[in-house]
Amino acid sequence: MRALGVVDDADLEPLRRAAGENRESFTAAFLQAVSASPMLGKVLPFVLYETLGPTLPEGLSGAAALWGLAQKAAMSYPDAVRRAGYADGNALFDAILSSRSGITFTVHEYEDDFALITHADHKIALDMPVMLDEIRALADATPQFTTPDFPIVLSAGERRAYTANDIFRDPAWRKRDADGALRVSLEDAEALGLVHGGRARITTAAGSAEASVEISEAMLPGHASLPNGFGLDFTDDEGQAHVPGVAPNALTSSDWRDAYAGTPWHKHVPARIEAVPTRIEAVSTA
């Protein structure tokens, strides 16, 4: 922000002086500055950090942004803030700074509840046409999205005991499931010729990968899963490279996603699973 010169330092100087005097002076100067320069209102956390931040206790300069939130709470819910024991936004902010844990910043009466709903009629709007249209369309929705080419539903990113998102760490920390096995049902293993501890190739519209196989009674026919957090390159102390498991993103596609959020359907990826033949190397004794 400083390097870009988004805010003129001359606009900040009066706020710095006021912050050095007392909280009341800063409040008055701040309201005047924001009214005179709307640009400041667009970058309030930066302005507060640069002006109020240096006056706060050591290590708490970043908390300056909370001053703005405290003022907003006091202006939006003055009675509730006073019931919580704070005369104004400055008192609330000081309480936040001095507390080593959380604080109660408002105390609302039950009768206030519907006033907190900001719609003009103070009612919760459930009649959302787009959502209702989608609900009505469920009756005619396709019951399944698998195909003969991709007959298995793959959950690409299952949480397991030793998964931790995509965190770079020594894979040796995993006490079990070190390779991030593909879990399949007993029925699918028999139909596909998979063996426990063997290898399988998983293919989706996005790509293909190999994984070790774990046959699990917890899995239902037609459903398989891979854990999250695998598929990262790791080089050990001897310089040996390791890539344990499969990166789920290699098997998911941004084309197969939620229509509104745009999030890929990691938990419902149509896939094909095939057994990888055991490689037997012939050794010559000649």
FENDA-V142490 format. One record per pair of residues at least 24 apart in sequence whose ideal C-beta (glycine too) atoms are under 10 Angstrom apart, sorted by the first residue. I is the first residue (numbers start at 1). J is the second residue. If there is no record, write none. Layout:
I,J / I,J
This chain:
1,43 / 1,45 / 1,46 / 1,47 / 1,49 / 1,50 / 2,46 / 2,50 / 6,39 / 6,40 / 6,42 / 6,43 / 6,46 / 7,37 / 7,39 / 7,40 / 7,42 / 7,43 / 7,46 / 7,47 / 7,50 / 8,37 / 8,39 / 8,40 / 9,50 / 11,36 / 11,37 / 11,39 / 11,40 / 11,47 / 11,51 / 12,40 / 12,46 / 12,47 / 12,50 / 12,51 / 13,51 / 14,51 / 15,40 / 15,47 / 15,48 / 15,50 / 15,51 / 15,52 / 16,50 / 16,51 / 16,52 / 16,53 / 16,54 / 16,55 / 17,51 / 18,51 / 18,52 / 18,55 / 19,48 / 19,50 / 19,51 / 19,52 / 19,53 / 19,54 / 19,55 / 19,56 / 19,64 / 19,67 / 20,51 / 20,52 / 20,54 / 20,55 / 21,55 / 22,55 / 22,90 / 23,52 / 23,55 / 23,67 / 23,88 / 23,89 / 23,90 / 23,91 / 23,93 / 23,94 / 24,88 / 24,90 / 26,51 / 26,52 / 26,55 / 26,67 / 26,90 / 27,67 / 27,71 / 27,88 / 27,89 / 27,90 / 27,93 / 30,67 / 30,68 / 30,71 / 31,71 / 34,68 / 41,68 / 44,68 / 44,69 / 44,72 / 45,69 / 52,93 / 56,93 / 56,97 / 57,97 / 57,98 / 60,96 / 60,97 / 63,93 / 63,96 / 63,97 / 64,93 / 64,97 / 66,92 / 66,93 / 66,96 / 66,97 / 67,92 / 67,93 / 67,94 / 67,96 / 67,97 / 68,93 / 69,93 / 69,96 / 69,105 / 70,94 / 70,95 / 70,96 / 70,97 / 70,105 / 73,105 / 73,106 / 74,105 / 74,106 / 76,106 / 76,116 / 77,105 / 77,106 / 77,107 / 77,108 / 77,112 / 77,115 / 77,116 / 78,106 / 79,106 / 79,107 / 79,108 / 79,109 / 79,112 / 80,104 / 80,105 / 80,106 / 80,107 / 80,108 / 80,109 / 80,112 / 80,116 / 81,105 / 81,106 / 81,107 / 82,106 / 82,107 / 83,107 / 83,108 / 83,109 / 84,108 / 130,260 / 131,260 / 134,259 / 134,260 / 144,222 / 144,268 / 144,270 / 145,256 / 145,265 / 145,268 / 145,269 / 145,270 / 146,222 / 146,268 / 146,269 / 146,270 / 146,271 / 146,272 / 147,205 / 147,270 / 147,272 / 148,272 / 149,203 / 149,205 / 149,270 / 149,271 / 149,272 / 150,203 / 150,204 / 150,205 / 150,269 / 150,270 / 150,271 / 150,272 / 150,273 / 151,188 / 151,191 / 151,192 / 151,222 / 151,270 / 151,271 / 151,272 / 151,273 / 152,184 / 152,185 / 152,188 / 152,192 / 152,202 / 152,203 / 152,204 / 152,221 / 152,222 / 152,223 / 152,224 / 152,269 / 152,270 / 152,271 / 152,272 / 152,273 / 153,220 / 153,222 / 153,223 / 153,224 / 153,225 / 153,265 / 153,267 / 153,268 / 153,269 / 153,270 / 153,271 / 154,182 / 154,184 / 154,202 / 154,203 / 154,204 / 154,223 / 154,224 / 154,225 / 154,226 / 154,248 / 154,251 / 154,252 / 154,266 / 154,267 / 154,268 / 154,269 / 154,270 / 154,271 / 154,272 / 154,273 / 155,183 / 155,219 / 155,223 / 155,224 / 155,225 / 155,226 / 155,227 / 155,228 / 155,248 / 155,265 / 155,266 / 155,267 / 155,268 / 155,269 / 155,271 / 156,202 / 156,204 / 156,206 / 156,209 / 156,224 / 156,225 / 156,226 / 156,227 / 156,228 / 156,246 / 156,247 / 156,248 / 156,249 / 156,250 / 156,251 / 156,252 / 156,264 / 156,265 / 156,266 / 156,267 / 156,268 / 156,269 / 156,271 / 157,225 / 157,226 / 157,227 / 157,228 / 157,229 / 157,230 / 157,247 / 157,248 / 157,249 / 157,251 / 157,252 / 157,264 / 157,266 / 157,267 / 157,269 / 158,183 / 158,224 / 158,225 / 158,226 / 158,227 / 158,228 / 158,248 / 158,266 / 158,267 / 159,225 / 159,227 / 159,228 / 159,229 / 160,225 / 160,226 / 160,227 / 160,228 / 160,229 / 160,230 / 161,227 / 162,227 / 162,229 / 162,230 / 163,227 / 163,228 / 163,229 / 163,230 / 163,245 / 164,228 / 164,229 / 165,228 / 165,229 / 166,228 / 166,229 / 166,230 / 166,231 / 166,232 / 166,247 / 166,248 / 166,249 / 167,229 / 167,232 / 168,232 / 168,233 / 168,234 / 169,229 / 169,232 / 169,234 / 170,234 / 170,236 / 170,237 / 170,242 / 171,230 / 171,232 / 171,234 / 171,236 / 171,242 / 171,243 / 171,244 / 171,245 / 172,234 / 172,236 / 172,242 / 172,244 / 174,227 / 174,229 / 174,230 / 174,244 / 174,245 / 177,212 / 177,214 / 177,227 / 177,230 / 177,244 / 177,245 / 178,212 / 178,230 / 178,244 / 178,245 / 179,211 / 179,212 / 179,214 / 179,227 / 179,230 / 179,244 / 179,245 / 179,246 / 180,211 / 180,212 / 180,214 / 180,226 / 180,227 / 180,228 / 180,229 / 180,230 / 180,231 / 180,244 / 180,245 / 180,246 / 180,247 / 180,248 / 181,211 / 181,212 / 181,213 / 181,214 / 181,215 / 181,216 / 181,225 / 181,226 / 181,227 / 181,230 / 181,245 / 181,246 / 182,209 / 182,210 / 182,211 / 182,212 / 182,213 / 182,214 / 182,215 / 182,216 / 182,219 / 182,224 / 182,225 / 182,226 / 182,227 / 182,245 / 182,246 / 182,271 / 182,273 / 183,211 / 183,213 / 183,214 / 183,215 / 183,216 / 183,218 / 183,219 / 183,223 / 183,224 / 183,225 / 183,226 / 183,227 / 184,213 / 184,214 / 184,215 / 184,216 / 184,219 / 184,221 / 184,222 / 184,223 / 184,224 / 184,225 / 184,273 / 185,215 / 185,216 / 185,217 / 185,218 / 185,219 / 185,220 / 185,221 / 185,222 / 185,223 / 185,224 / 186,215 / 186,216 / 186,217 / 186,219 / 186,220 / 186,221 / 187,215 / 187,219 / 187,220 / 187,221 / 187,222 / 188,215 / 188,219 / 188,220 / 188,221 / 188,222 / 188,223 / 188,224 / 188,273 / 189,213 / 189,214 / 189,215 / 189,216 / 189,219 / 189,221 / 189,224 / 189,273 / 189,275 / 190,215 / 190,221 / 191,221 / 191,222 / 191,273 / 192,224 / 192,272 / 192,273 / 192,274 / 192,275 / 193,274 / 193,275 / 193,277 / 194,224 / 194,273 / 194,274 / 194,275 / 194,276 / 195,275 / 195,278 / 198,275 / 198,276 / 198,277 / 198,278 / 199,274 / 199,275 / 199,276 / 199,277 / 199,278 / 199,279 / 200,224 / 200,273 / 200,274 / 200,275 / 200,276 / 201,272 / 201,273 / 201,274 / 201,275 / 201,276 / 202,226 / 202,246 / 202,250 / 202,251 / 202,269 / 202,271 / 202,272 / 202,273 / 202,274 / 203,251 / 203,271 / 203,272 / 203,273 / 203,274 / 204,250 / 204,251 / 204,252 / 204,253 / 204,256 / 204,269 / 204,270 / 204,271 / 204,272 / 205,251 / 205,252 / 205,253 / 205,255 / 205,256 / 205,269 / 205,270 / 205,271 / 205,272 / 206,249 / 206,250 / 206,251 / 206,252 / 206,253 / 206,254 / 206,255 / 206,256 / 206,264 / 206,269 / 206,271 / 207,246 / 207,247 / 207,249 / 207,250 / 207,251 / 207,252 / 207,253 / 208,246 / 208,250 / 208,251 / 208,271 / 208,272 / 208,274 / 209,245 / 209,246 / 209,247 / 209,248 / 209,250 / 209,251 / 210,246 / 210,274 / 210,276 / 211,245 / 211,246 / 211,273 / 211,276 / 212,244 / 212,245 / 212,246 / 212,276 / 213,273 / 213,275 / 213,276 / 223,268 / 224,269 / 224,271 / 224,273 / 225,267 / 226,251 / 226,266 / 226,269 / 226,271 / 228,266
